[in-house]
């Protein structure tokens, strides 16, 4: 009515999030507590990460990964870390421009385990993606992510600046390394030495290297083995496809180097202007298919080939493929 006054009252809700109920919308939705819902994923900032590239945030990352299977790096934070383990069923990713900073001679993230364990005990289902890796420089053993003794994982959508090795891949199986790329391909200062580097002493299985656009000072993809012609140090079931690799033209290295590869495919890639070979296959290999690749100006130094194959002397396995 005219002249009436309507009074409203504000009610403050106090209490622990564990006492408040959250019910999702939709048929069949199951109620949970607000606390449980919020803890489905956590931010490294919740555990004290500063993200200024100089303060050591390793403990914050370790505690966040212990508290939740899904951990987020907020946009705008570049967190200096060293030897942070990412174990079974964990997912670590960044929002926006979030990422990690790796000091010279150190490793940022370790996916899997450093322990010597039976293959039946390897950590599984690990995902690290959508983040930037900034290395202090390209000095030896400045490694963004090391993958060791892990199975069935995804490392992808990674931009990098410097590093010796963006990814160091040791003994693992069923991993996809996807869309790893320079932070700025036009800036030679962003180059790493290796995009993916591996020098195995044991067998790896069914790993995929896909959709990377990157330039490196040495090999873009180096899948080596500690012993040429070895019966145990083998890359088994390798798939390399959809990549665009630009080796740094000032260094005498191959684009892709493979040692001891069984049953692999190298297809639908573009390799540009290596000083030596586009694809260098060394040691023992069997059932390797190399097809439908674009190879531009291989052999800009004294010698070089699109595809160069050198089989190990006395190899126990026959060398064959197409």
ZAMARGU-4260 file (C-alpha; in steps of 0.2 Angstrom, whole numbers, plus 5000, padded with zeros to 4 digits):
<rodrens>
0) 5000/5000/5000 | 5005/5018/4998 | 5017/5023/5012 | 5020/5006/5018 | 5038/5001/5023
5) 5044/4983/5019 | 5058/4977/5031 | 5070/4964/5026 | 5081/4953/5036 | 5098/4946/5032
10) 5102/4929/5039 | 5121/4925/5041 | 5125/4907/5039 | 5139/4901/5051 | 5146/4883/5052
15) 5159/4871/5045 | 5158/4867/5027 | 5157/4849/5032 | 5140/4852/5039 | 5133/4861/5024
20) 5124/4850/5010 | 5128/4853/4992 | 5116/4845/4980 | 5120/4846/4961 | 5106/4850/4949
25) 5099/4836/4938 | 5091/4819/4938 | 5100/4806/4949 | 5111/4819/4957 | 5119/4814/4974
30) 5120/4826/4988 | 5137/4828/4997 | 5144/4841/5008 | 5151/4858/5003 | 5168/4853/5010
35) 5169/4837/5000 | 5164/4846/4984 | 5177/4859/4987 | 5190/4846/4990 | 5187/4837/4973
40) 5201/4849/4967 | 5213/4860/4976 | 5225/4874/4971 | 5243/4875/4975 | 5240/4892/4982
45) 5228/4884/4995 | 5244/4876/5002 | 5255/4892/5002 | 5263/4892/4984 | 5269/4910/4980
50) 5271/4908/4962 | 5284/4922/4959 | 5298/4911/4951 | 5310/4913/4965 | 5302/4906/4981
55) 5303/4887/4982 | 5285/4881/4981 | 5290/4862/4981 | 5282/4859/4998 | 5266/4867/4993
60) 5265/4856/4978 | 5269/4840/4988 | 5256/4844/5001 | 5242/4849/4988 | 5245/4832/4978
65) 5244/4823/4995 | 5227/4831/4999 | 5219/4829/4982 | 5220/4819/4966 | 5217/4835/4956
70) 5228/4850/4958 | 5227/4866/4949 | 5241/4880/4947 | 5231/4897/4946 | 5234/4908/4931
75) 5248/4920/4933 | 5258/4909/4945 | 5275/4903/4939 | 5280/4891/4953 | 5298/4887/4957
80) 5299/4868/4961 | 5311/4854/4962 | 5308/4835/4962 | 5290/4835/4965 | 5282/4818/4963
85) 5266/4815/4954 | 5259/4798/4958 | 5245/4786/4953 | 5228/4793/4948 | 5235/4811/4950
90) 5231/4826/4938 | 5241/4842/4938 | 5237/4856/4927 | 5237/4875/4926 | 5224/4888/4922
95) 5228/4902/4909 | 5247/4907/4910 | 5251/4896/4926 | 5266/4885/4926 | 5282/4880/4934
100) 5300/4886/4935 | 5315/4875/4935 | 5332/4880/4941 | 5348/4875/4932 | 5353/4857/4935
105) 5337/4852/4943 | 5321/4842/4939 | 5304/4850/4941 | 5291/4836/4941 | 5294/4817/4943
110) 5280/4807/4936 | 5280/4790/4943 | 5293/4784/4955 | 5312/4784/4958 | 5311/4767/4967
115) 5315/4751/4958 | 5298/4742/4958 | 5291/4727/4948 | 5281/4732/4933 | 5265/4727/4942
120) 5268/4740/4954 | 5270/4755/4943 | 5259/4770/4946 | 5245/4772/4934 | 5234/4785/4926
125) 5244/4801/4929 | 5240/4817/4919 | 5251/4832/4918 | 5245/4845/4906 | 5240/4863/4901
130) 5255/4872/4909 | 5271/4881/4905 | 5288/4875/4909 | 5302/4889/4911 | 5320/4883/4913
135) 5333/4894/4920 | 5345/4889/4906 | 5349/4874/4895 | 5363/4868/4906 | 5364/4849/4908
140) 5350/4840/4918 | 5339/4855/4918 | 5323/4844/4916 | 5305/4850/4916 | 5296/4833/4918
145) 5304/4816/4921 | 5294/4801/4918 | 5300/4785/4926 | 5292/4768/4930 | 5274/4774/4926
150) 5260/4767/4915 | 5245/4774/4906 | 5247/4793/4907 | 5246/4809/4898 | 5259/4823/4897
155) 5252/4836/4885 | 5248/4854/4880 | 5265/4860/4887 | 5274/4876/4882 | 5292/4878/4886
160) 5306/4891/4887 | 5323/4884/4888 | 5327/4868/4898 | 5340/4855/4893 | 5326/4842/4892
165) 5308/4847/4892 | 5303/4829/4895 | 5315/4815/4901 | 5307/4799/4897 | 5314/4783/4906
170) 5305/4767/4908 | 5286/4769/4905 | 5272/4761/4895 | 5256/4768/4887 | 5260/4786/4889
175) 5255/4800/4876 | 5267/4815/4874 | 5256/4827/4865 | 5257/4845/4859 | 5273/4850/4867
180) 5279/4867/4860 | 5290/4882/4861 | 5283/4896/4871 | 5288/4907/4856 | 5294/4898/4841
185) 5301/4914/4833 | 5312/4917/4848 | 5328/4906/4847 | 5331/4909/4865 | 5317/4898/4870
190) 5324/4883/4862 | 5328/4868/4873 | 5342/4855/4869 | 5329/4841/4868 | 5310/4841/4867
195) 5309/4823/4873 | 5325/4813/4878 | 5326/4795/4883 | 5341/4784/4885 | 5334/4768/4892
200) 5342/4753/4899 | 5326/4743/4900 | 5311/4740/4889 | 5297/4754/4886 | 5281/4750/4878
205) 5268/4758/4867 | 5272/4776/4870 | 5265/4790/4858 | 5273/4806/4853 | 5260/4817/4844
210) 5256/4834/4837 | 5271/4843/4844 | 5278/4859/4835 | 5295/4863/4842 | 5313/4868/4839
215) 5328/4861/4848 | 5346/4864/4849 | 5350/4846/4847 | 5338/4832/4843 | 5319/4836/4845
220) 5315/4818/4849 | 5329/4807/4855 | 5324/4789/4860 | 5341/4781/4864 | 5346/4765/4873
225) 5362/4762/4883 | 5367/4748/4872 | 5366/4746/4853 | 5358/4730/4848 | 5353/4726/4866
230) 5339/4713/4869 | 5333/4722/4884 | 5335/4741/4881 | 5321/4743/4868 | 5308/4755/4863
235) 5293/4744/4859 | 5278/4750/4849 | 5283/4768/4847 | 5271/4780/4837 | 5277/4796/4831
240) 5264/4806/4821 | 5258/4823/4817 | 5273/4833/4823 | 5282/4848/4816 | 5300/4848/4821
245) 5313/4862/4818 | 5331/4857/4823 | 5342/4872/4827 | 5351/4874/4811 | 5368/4879/4820
250) 5370/4862/4827 | 5375/4846/4819 | 5361/4834/4825 | 5347/4824/4818 | 5328/4828/4820
255) 5323/4811/4827 | 5335/4799/4833 | 5330/4781/4837 | 5340/4766/4844 | 5333/4749/4846
260) 5315/4751/4841 | 5303/4736/4838 | 5286/4738/4829 | 5284/4757/4827 | 5277/4769/4815
265) 5284/4786/4810 | 5270/4794/4799 | 5262/4811/4794 | 5276/4822/4801 | 5285/4837/4795
270) 5304/4838/4798 | 5313/4854/4793 | 5331/4858/4788 | 5341/4846/4800 | 5360/4848/4799
275) 5361/4829/4798 | 5347/4816/4796 | 5328/4819/4797 | 5326/4801/4805 | 5341/4792/4811
280) 5338/4773/4816 | 5352/4765/4825 | 5355/4748/4833 | 5342/4734/4832 | 5325/4737/4824
285) 5311/4727/4818 | 5294/4730/4810 | 5297/4749/4809 | 5286/4759/4796 | 5291/4776/4790
290) 5279/4783/4778 | 5270/4799/4772 | 5282/4812/4780 | 5288/4828/4773 | 5307/4830/4775
295) 5313/4847/4770 | 5332/4850/4765 | 5340/4836/4775 | 5359/4835/4776 | 5364/4853/4776
300) 5381/4849/4784 | 5394/4837/4776 | 5382/4823/4774 | 5364/4819/4779 | 5349/4809/4773
305) 5330/4810/4775 | 5331/4792/4783 | 5347/4785/4789 | 5348/4767/4795 | 5363/4759/4804
310) 5360/4741/4811 | 5370/4734/4825 | 5383/4722/4821 | 5379/4705/4826 | 5361/4710/4830
315) 5350/4696/4837 | 5335/4702/4828 | 5333/4704/4810 | 5331/4722/4803 | 5315/4724/4793
320) 5301/4736/4790 | 5295/4748/4776
</rodrens>
